[in-house]
Amino acid sequence: MSTSQGFDQSILKNISSPSDKERAFKLILSFFERKVYYQARRMVLNHDDANDIVQNIFIKVWLHLDEFRGDSAFSTWLFRIASNETLNYIASQKRRRHLSIDSGLSHEVEQMHSHDGFSGNEIQLKLHQAIQKLPPKQRMVFNLKYFDELPYHEMSKILGTSEGALKASYHHAVKKIENFLIGN
């Protein structure tokens, strides 16, 4: 039995008993909170926004934990919630701020320059600027493939998109990033 299957079986066993649900949730938090945070952080860049997203994600996980049936890996189920919540957060922020894409991006880029969490050199800064110019779903695909090194079949389960569409999206993202880096 793989580690993932063992973890999934432990979760399934613990959520079947209401008295053990809290223990299962604590296990999930300890195992996934950091990964979920960095997935969100790469999408929004701002620490506080990422924390808000993570909080929303784990509230949803807690509320729907008993709905996990083990049809897919627990990590797939969790990261699907995380991806959807992150994309929803980005969309709600755009609506709330009534910002154009470019002004929203310049705000994110300013945050990269001023935030203590970004310690990258100029090339890393340009890469992150280029990534932030991608549409949110394309940015998600790029981040999952480039940073998390997820295979397309796993991304397909998380994002509910065909592998072919994901490959095309990643290819377009790479081309846009290359054009940005060459142009700047």
KAGI-V162891 format. One line per field, one symbol per residue. phi: phi as a letter, one per 30 degrees, with the letter a starting at -180 (. if undefined). burial: b if it has 9 or more other C-alpha atoms within 8 Angstrom, else e. A space follows every 50 residues. Layout:
phi->???
burial->???
This chain:
phi->.deddddddddeddddcedcedddddddeddcedddeddddddcideddd dddddddddddedcedddcidbdeddeddddddddddddddddddddhcd eddddddddedddcdddcbdddddddddddddddeeddddddddddddhd deddddddcibdddddddddeddddddedddddc
burial->eeeebbebbbbbebbbeeebbeebbeebbeeebeebbbbbbebbbbeebb bebbebbbebbeeeeeebebeebbebbbbbbbbbbbbebbeeebeeeebe eeebbeebbebbeeeeeeeeeeeebbbebbbbebebebbbbbbbbeeeeb ebebbbbbbebebeebbebbeebbebbeebbeee
